[in-house]
Amino acid sequence: MSYHIKPRKAKKLNTKFIFVSGGVISSVGKGVTTASLAALLESRGYVVAPVKMDAYLNVDAGTIRPQEHGEVFVTKDGMETDQDLGNYERFMNTDLSSSNYLTNGQLYQHIIQKERNFEYDGEDVEVAMHVPEEIIRRLEKAAQERKADFVIAEIGGTVGEYQNILFVEANRIMKYRDGRDVLHVHVAYLPTPPSVGEMKSKPAQTSVKLLISSGIQPDFLVARAEKPVDDRRKETLAWTCNIPASHIIAAPNADSIYRVPLNFDQQKFTDKILEKFGMKSKKSDMKKWKDLASKITHVNNSKKSVEIAVVGKYYETGAYKLADVYISVVEAIKHGSWANNIKANLHWISSLDIEKHGAKKILSEFDGIVVPGGFGSRGTEGMIQTIQYARENKIPYLGLCYGMQMATIEFARNVAKLKKANTTEVDDDTPHPVIHIMPDQEKKLLNREYGATMRLGGWDCIITRGTVTEKAYLDSGLIKKTGKAKISERHRHRFEFNNQFRQQLEEAGLVISGTTPDGKLVEIIELKDHPYFVASQFHPEFQSRPMSPHPLFAGFVKAVVKLKK
């Protein structure tokens, strides 16, 4: 069988491509490696387009349950993506788009549509060539959109898995065509079994051999381990994996992922990449990263700390509890704590446990409470009990998306005396649907249109003057004291505040501190006479950065610290 692939137009940009793969175990650190390399190259004045390539056949991450996939991160243009996009944005301090996220589902959907449109001119459409070609086209598109000097393409999953082999094949084809414009970084885990007490390199060796069997000889090996890889193991890895010892980069565990760029920089990882590409090294500016690392060290060494409860509903997976389902929330709280020079000890509390044991028994020792996003009825009563406890006991509270909806329900029930208030997502027959589904969303659900049909991405919001919310945004410098206090925040939800109850709830004391520019959709609520009780329909965590924390998180931690003093 022969393949007839039309030659692609030559790239207008002189873009270099770096593929990043992982081996031995999942969650080995590919995303942080990719984000760190992007930050390092940008510190040299280059423009970088990171791309996450996921192997599943879902078109996006939006229809996958959080316990299975982890957090769904939403870009400004509304793409529901893998949580690694969040790390890319946080490390690069930038907004990315749908061009920076790719799944097998997107690839097959696009290729089949092209075939239906007769865009292949009657050719056989084959997996072996057309899918890798589409991957390459998408990577080049990402380069064009950002006018990037580098594209860093992270291959999801682990080397040796069947489903990501076409991404590796795209790497092989690009290497064959473009030679010096493509290189490969492999991230592999070196375990230290407690019963042995010695770092073992065999799993990494096997992982590299699996990659070589797919046609890729890695140029660099990032050695993930509990401690820095020593010279003896570097030498072993060098001759067994055909990688110079100088190209084996130690990546030991760190107390913060934001130390990884500095660790790589100390090993001259960026210089070695530029040298491999035959490019001149530009002067590095790592001052901001060094200042951040110093602040983290100062906070971690401080005796002062606050205890924050994150009350969610997606922690359990078998016998384990995972914080990864709320990773952007976790990072945003850290950002806010560093800005306030305080260590935040985070505690993962299941709302189901609140339902079983009561809020007072579980939450009495905490200085602040966060209720993040979610869907469905499971655990909602535990969230409502949590919010009631925070409101009545004057504990600083920050609600995010579902946390805003649950706060509205709690206030309606216990302050406005609408005892059966609820969201129609949980109770269709509630007489007081203070949270309800918009008509257009209802039609979509009736037609089973679930994928990418929610209110997604960046939406403008007008902040009400004289509110706690306004002060938080003023302190951050994102709005000014005069003119319209307009912000833009990212959304991911179907249900909204029901305006039929708006006047009644406001008369009972609920403060509407943010709406859409037309005033029709409530975006932020808060309470008076409380140290800090703010809840947003949007997800502020998606736009928080380590060097510029989100105003609502910074304000929340500030209130926690003030109250504890």
N, C-alpha and C positions, 0 to 999 in steps of 0.2 A: 504494500500500500504506500502510495506517495502522498505527501501533503503539499498543498499549494497555498502558501501564506503570502499575501501581498506585502511587499517591503514597506515598512513604516517610514514616514518622513523623518529626516534627521532632526534630532533635538536642537532647538535654537539655543538653549542654555547649555553651558558646559558643566552640567550637574554631575556630581559624583554620588554613587549609590553604596550604602552600607547596609548589609543584611545582618540582622541579629537573631540568632536561634538559641534555644535552650535545651539542656540535656540532663538526664538522670532523674530529676523530679520536676513536677509542675511548680509554679510559683517560685522559681529559682532566682528570679530577679532580672528577667529580661526587660521588663518595663522600666525599672529604675535605671538599668544600664543604658537603655535607649534614651531616656529622659536626661540622664547625666551627660551622655555624649552630645546630645543636642545643646544642652546648656554650655558645655565646654567649647564647642565649635562656635556658638554664638558669642561667647566671651572673646573670641578672636576676631569678631567682626563679620563672620559668615552668616548667611541666612539658611536656616534648616527647616525642612518639612518632614516631620516624623509621621510614619504611617503604621497603624496597627492592622495586621492581617489575621483574621480569625477563621478557623477552619470549618466551623459549623455551617449548616445550610440555612440557618435563620438569616433573613435579610438584614436584621439589626439585632441588638441585644434586648429590645423592648419587651419581647414576649417570653423571655426566659426568667424563671423564678430566681429571686436573689440568692437563695441558699445554693442554687446550682451554679450560678455564674458570678455572684458577687454584685457589687453595686453597678447600676446602670448610670453611666455618666452622659449628660446631655450637652451637646455643643450649642453654640449661640444660634446656629442655623437650624437647630431642632433635630439633629441626628442622635439617636439613642445608641450609645457606644459602650465599649469595654472600659472598665475603670482605669486602664493604662492611659487613656486619653487625658484623664484627670491629672495623672502624674506629669505627662508631657506639658500640659498647660501650666501647672504649678512651677515646674522647674524652669520653663522658658519664659514665664510671665507674659503669656500671650493667649489669644483666642484662636482655637483651631476650628475646623469645619468638617463637613461630611467627606471631604476629599482625603481626610487623614484617617479614615476608617474603611476597612474593606473586609467583606466576608465571602465565603464560597457561595452563599445564597445570593448575594448581589451579582457575583460573576455569572452564575448560571442563569439567573433571571435576565440579565442583560444580553447574554449570548443567545438564549432562546428567543428573545424578542427580536434580535437582529436577524436570526434565521427566519422567523415568521415574516419579517419585512423584506425578505429576499436580499439582504445586504451582503450575503456571502456569495452571491452570483451563482447559485446552484452547486457550490462545492459541498462535499461531505463536511459536516461540522463535527470535529473530533475533540475529545477531552485532552489528548496528549499534547496538542499544539495550540488549539484555540484558547484554552483556559489560561495557560501561561502567557500567551500573547496579550490577553485581556488584562492580566495582572500587571504586565509591563506597561501597557497603555495607561492604567490607572496610576501607577507610580510616576510616570512621566507627566500625567495631568496634575498630580500633587505638586510636582516640581514647578510646573508652569504657573500654577495659581499663586504660589508664594514667591515665584522667581528665585527659587532656592539654589544655593551652591551645593547643598547636600540633601539627599533624601535618605533617612534612616528607616528601614523597613523591618519592623519586628514581626517575626513569624510566630504566631500563637501555637500553644501546645508544646510538645516535646519531640525532639528528633527521634525518628523511628516509627512515629505514628503514621498510619496510612493516609489520614485525611489532610495532612499539611504538605504532602509530598509535591503538590503542584506549585506551591510557593517556593520550595527549594528548587524545583525545575526552572521556574522563572529566573531565579538567581543564576542557575547554571547557564541558561541561554544568554542572559545579559553578560555574564563573564566571558562566554565564548565570543560574543559580538564585540563587546566594548573593552575587553582586556583590563587596562589599568584604571578604568573608571568605576570598577566594582570590587568591593572586598567584603569579607564575611567575618563577623565576630560571633564566637560561640560561647555561651554562658553555661558552665557545667558545675555540678555540685561535688565537692570532695568531703565525704562524711568522716567523722571521727567517732567510731563506735565506742561507747563507754567501756565495753568489756575488753577492748583492745588498747585504747588510749593512744592510738596513732592515726594520723590523717591518711586516708586511703585514696589513691589516685586511679585505681582500676575502673570504677564506674565512669569517671571522666574520659579515660582512654577508650572505653567501649562506646561511649556517646560520640566521640569524635570519629571513630571507625564507622559508626552507622551513618554519620554525615558524609564521610568520604565515599561510602558505598552508594550514596545518592548523587555522586558526581561533584561534591563540593569539598575542597580542601580549605579549612578555615585559616584565615590570616592571623587572627588573634584568639586567644583563649582567656576568658574571664573566669578565674578560679574562685567560685563561691564556697565559703567554708566558715566555720566558727571562728577560726584564727587565720592570720595571713599565711599563705602557702610558702613553705620554706624552699631554699635553694635545691635541696636534694630532690624534692618532689617536682620542682620546676625542670630540673635536668631530666628526670624520668619522663615527664609529660612531653618535653621537647623532642626527645628521640623516638618516642612511641607515636607521637601525633604529627610529626613533621612540622612543628611550629618552633621558631627560635625562642629560646628561653626569655629573651628580652621582650617577646610579644605575649608572654603569659602574665596577665595582670591579676594581682591579688585583690580579692573583694571580700574581706572578712565581715562578719556581722558588725553592725554599728548601732549606737543608741538612737540614731536618727538617720533617715534616708538622705537627708540634706547634707550629710557629710560625704556622701559617695563622690560627688564631683571633685571635691578637694582631694580625696584619696586617689582618684584616677589622675588628677593633675600632678600630684606628687610623684607618680610613676611615669609622668610624661606620655600618658596615653594619647593625648591629642597630637603631640609632636610626632609620635610614631605613626599615627594614622596619616597625617599630612605628608610625612616622609614616604610612606608606602604609596601614596597617590602621586608622588613627585612634585608636591606643592611646597612653596615656601611658608615657613611658620610665621604667623603674625603675633604681635605682642598680646599677651593675655591680660585680661582685667578681671581678677577674681576677688576684688575687694569686698563686694557685696556678699559673696559667699563666705568669705573669711569673717566678716562682721556677724553674719547670721550664725555661723558655727560658734563664735565666741559668746553670742547671746544665749544660744542653747546650752552651752557649757555652764554659763553663769546661772541660768535658771535651774538646770539639773542639780547643780551643787548647792543651791540655796536651801535653807531649812524651811522656807515658806512654801506652802502648797495649798491647793484647794481640791476638794473632792467633788467631782462632777458625775452625776448619774445620767447615762444615755439609755432611755427606756424605749426599746424597740420591740419588734415582733418577728424578726427574721434571723435571730442569732442561732437557733438550734439546727444542727445537722447531725442526726444520729446522736452519739454521745458527746458531741463537741459543740462549743459556742464560738462563732466566728464574728469578728468585728469588721471583716472585709466588706460586708454588705453595706456598711456605712462609712467607707474609707474616707470619702470627701468630708464628711461630718467630723470624723476623728481628726483629720489634718487641719480643718478650719478651727477647731477648738484649740489645737496646739498653736496655730498662728496667733489666735487671740490671746492665749496665755503668754506667749513670748513678748507680744506687744505690751503686756501689763507686767512684765518681769516677775511672773509667778509660775510655778510648776503646777500643771493640772493633772491630777491623777484621775484617769477615766475608769468608770465601772460600767460593765455591760449588764443591764437589767432587762429581763424578759417581762413584757407586759402581762404575760400569762401568769407569771409568779406573783405579780401585784394582785391579779384577780383571786389567786388562791390564798394569799397570806395577808393582803391588805397593804395599803400604801404606807401607813405610819410605821409598821413593823420593818419594812424594807428601806424606806427612804429617809428616816429620821436623822441619819448621820451625814447626809450630803449637803454641800454648800450651794449647789446649783443643779438644775434639771433641764435636760434637752429631750424633746420628743421629736424624732425624725420622721421621714416620709414612710408611706406604706399604702397598701390596698387591701380591701376585703374586711370581713367582720371579725376575724380571729384576733383576740387580744385587745379589741377596741375599748371594752369596758375597763380594762387595766390601765389604758392610756388616760381615760377620762378620770379615773380615780387618782392617778398621778398628778394630773393638772389641777384637780380640786385641792389636793394636798399642797401643791406649790402655791396656789392662789391664796388659800386660807392661812397658810403659815408664812407668807411673805418670803418664799424662797425664790430667788431669781430663776425665771423660766424663759426658754427659747423654744418656740414651736416651728417646725419646718414642714410645709405642705400639709400632710395628714395631721401633723402636730398643731397646725392652725385650725383645721377643720374640727378636730377633737376639742380644742380650746373653745371654739364657738359653741359646740354642743354642751360642754360643761357649764359655760356661762349661762346659756339659755335655760338649762335645767335648774341650776342651783342659785342663780341670781335673778333671772327674769321670770322664774317660776313656770317655765314651760316644761313640765316634769317629764313628758314623753318625747322631748326634742331628740332628733337624731339626723343622720344622713340617710338619704334614700339608697345609698350604696349598701347600707347595713339593713335598713328597715323600710321597705317600700310603702308600708301602711302607716308610718308615723304621722300623727296629726300635726306635728310641728317640724316639717322638713327644713331646718335652718341651713342645711347643706343639701344641694340637689344637683341633678345632672342637667346640663344645658340641652335644649331641644335638638341641636345638631349632633351632639354626642349621643343622645338617646337613639337617634336614627341609625347612627353608625353601629352601635351595639346590637340593635335589632337585626342588622344585616351581617353581623359577626365580623365587622371591620375593626379589628383590634390593633393591627400593626401600624405604628406611626400615625395614629388618628387622634391622639390626645392633644391638649394645648401644650405645645412643645417649643423649646428654644427661647430666645430673647424677646421679652415684651417690655414696653415702656410702662413706667409707673410714676404717678405724681404723689409726692409725700406731703402730708398735711403739716402745715407749720405749727410750731408750738408743742410738738409731740416728742416723746422719748426717741422715737425713730428718727425724727429730723435731727436731733442732737447727735445721734450716732453717726449719721451721714455727714453732718457738718464737721464733726471732729476728724473725720477721715479725709476731708477736703473734696469729696465727690460731688457735693452740691454747695451752692453759695447762699448767703443770707437773703439775697434779693432775687427777684425773678421766680420763674417756675422751678420747683425742686424736683426736677425730672431725673429718674434713674432708669436703668435697664437691667432686668434680672431674668434668669432662666426658669422655665416652668416644665412640669411633667405631671399632668393630672387631668381628670375628666370632670370632676365634680367641683362646684363653685358655691360660694356664699350666696344664700337665697335672699335677694333684695326685698322680698315680701316681709321679712322679719327685721329688716335693717333699722327702721325707725324705732321699733319696740325694743330692740337690743341696745341701741344707742341711748334711749331714754333710761334704760336700766343701768347705764354706766359704761358700756363697751365703747371704746374709742376706735374709730376707723382712721388709721394713720397712713393709709396708702391705697390708691385706686388706679385703675387704668385711666389714661388721659380723658376718656369720655365720661368717667365717673361711674360707669355701669358695673364694673367688676371690682369687688373688694380684694385688695392684694395684701394688706397688712392690718392686723388688729393689735391693740395693746390695752392696758388697764392703768387707770390713775391710782394714786395712793398705794403703789407697790414698788419695791426696789427695782424690779425690772421684769416686766411681763409683756413680751413682744412675740408675735407669731406671724409668719409670712406664708402666703399661698405659694410663693416661689421657693426655689432652692438656693439660698445665698451661699451655701457651701461650695457650689460649683465655680464661683468666681473669687474664692479666697486664695491668697497667695502667701507663701512663707514670709516674703518681704513686704507685703501689703495686705494685712489681714482684712477680712470682710468686716464692715462697720458693725453689723448686728452681732457678730461673734466677739469682736473686740469690746463692744459695749456690754455684752452679756458678762464676759469675764471681769470687766472693770467693776460692774455692779456686784459680782460675787466677792471680789477682793474687798471692796468698800464695806460690804455688809459684814464680812468676817472680821474686819478690823474693829 
